[in-house]
Amino acid sequence: MTKKVVIASENPVKINAVIEGFENIFPEENFEYEWVSAASLVSDQPMSNNETLSWAQNRAMNAAESFISAEYWVWIEWWIEKQGDEMVSFAWVVILRRNSRMIWKSKTGTLFLPRKIRDLIDSGKELGHAADEVFWLSHSKHKTGTTWFLTGDVITRSKYYSDAVVLALVPFRNLEIY
């Protein structure tokens, strides 16, 4: 039986990460994927852990309300937060499953942003636009992203997200102990 997964994003990097995560942790299952734009009800650039988690949960729940025939609903959201003079970023992954009362989630690893990017964010730019300006890229948040550039392609943006998708799916793979 094929299970439907709704990805509450039209970003190709996030879509690929979700597909990779599901297929890695559930290799014996068949999935059909659909991606949609879903309202978040928070700001365009979340600036705190709580705001970003709220954004991710809102988008996943909005997708669940709009696409009730799915088995899973997924959202990934990157965020930034000031920590003293520094700025840290990472992403939340939120997954809902039909007939489950739980919202499962995971975080990616953290990345401390370079001063040039922090300065641009402080001036009002979103992270993706700031990274594009610093690295002379175009639409990097829909492609390679800041992590890929800063690590010299050691960590791709898709891999960065897909590992967190796997971690968020752990409870669904181990229902008997969760």
N, C-alpha and C positions, 0 to 999 in steps of 0.2 A: 504494500500500500504506500502510495506517495503522500508525503506530508508537506503542507504548504508553509513556507516561511515568508513573512512579510518584513521587508527591511525598510525602516522609516527614514530613508535617505535615497537620493538619486545620485550621490557621489560614487563614481565608479570604484574608487579605492576602498570605500567602506563596504560596498556590495561584494567585491572580490574577497575581502577579509571575512565577511560573514559566511560566504559560500565555503571558503577554505576551512574555517573553524568548524562548521557543521559537518563537513565531509571528513575532516580528520578525526573528530571525536565519535561520530556515528557512521563509520564506513559501511556498515551493513544495511543502512537505511537509505531510502530514496526520498529526495526532496525536490520540490518545485519552488522556485524563488520569484518573488515579485517585489519591486521596489517602488516606493511612493514618497511624495513629499508630505510631511505631516507637521502640523503646527506645534510649536514648542511653548508658546506663551511666556517666554522670557527674552532677554536681550540678545542681540546678534552675536556679541562676544561675551560669553559668560566669564566672570572674573572671580569666581570662588568655587570651591568644591561643592558646596550645597546648591548653589544656583545651577551648576552644570548637572548634578545628579537630578535635580528637579526637572531641568530641560529634557534630559534623556528619558526620564520616566514619563513625562507628559507626552513626548513624541511617540513612545512605544504604546502608551495607553490610547492615544488618539488613533494610531494605526489599528489597534485592536478593535476599537469602536467602529471604524470604517470598513474593516475587512474581517468580518466575524467568522468566515469560513476557514481561516488559517489555523494552524496548530501552534505556531510560534510567531512572536512579533519582536523585532530587534531594533535597537538604536545605539549608535556610537556617537559620543560627543567629546571633542577635544576642548580643554579649558586651560586657562592660565590664572595664576594667583600670585600676588606679591608676597614675598617672605623677606621682610626687612628690605635691603637694597637690591635683592635679587627677585627674579620672576621664574616660577616653575610652571611647567605645563605637563599634562598627561590627559588621558581620555578615560571616560566611563563607558562601559558596555552594559546595557540593560536589556534583559530578555524576559518576556512574559510567555507563559504557555497556557493554552486553553485548558480549562478545568483545574487550574492551579491557583491557589490563593497567594502564592509567593511571586515576588519580583526578584529575579536573580540578577546579580550584577558582579562586575569585576572592574578593576582598573589596570591600565597599562603601567609600564615603568615610567619614572619621572625623567624630565629633561629640563635642565636649567638653561634658560635662554641667554644668548649673547647680548651684551649691552646695546649694540646697534638696534636689535629687534626690540628690546625693552623700551628704548627711547621712542621708537615709532609707535608702539602700543600705547605708551603714556601720552603721546600726542593725539590719540584717538583712532589709530588704525587697528583693524582686525589683524590677528596673527598671520593669516595667509597672505594678506596684502603687504604686511611688513616684511615677511620672508621673501616675497617676490621682489620687493624693492632692494633688499640687502643682497640677495643672491642673483639678481638680474634674471628672474624667472617669470613665467606667466601662468596664472591659474594653478599654482603648485598644490593648493589644498585639494584639488581634484586629480592630482597626479602623484608626484613624488613626495611632497611635503618637506617640512623643516627637518625632521629626523633623518630622512634619507640624505639630504644635503650635508648636514652636520656630521654624520657618521661616514660620509664618503661611500654610500651605497652598501654599508655593512648591515644596516637595519633598514629595510624598506618600510614604507608606511603601511602597506598591506600586511606584512608580517608582524609589525608592531601591534596592529589591531587584532589580527587573527588569533594570536596567542591569548589575548584577553577574552575573545569570544569563546575559545575553548574553556578557559577558566570559569566563565559565567555559565557554561553548559554543564559543568561537573555535577551539580545537584540533580539535573535531569537524567544523567547517566547513572547516578547512584541514589535513586529515590528511596531505597530501603534504609538508608542511614541518614537522610536529610529530613 
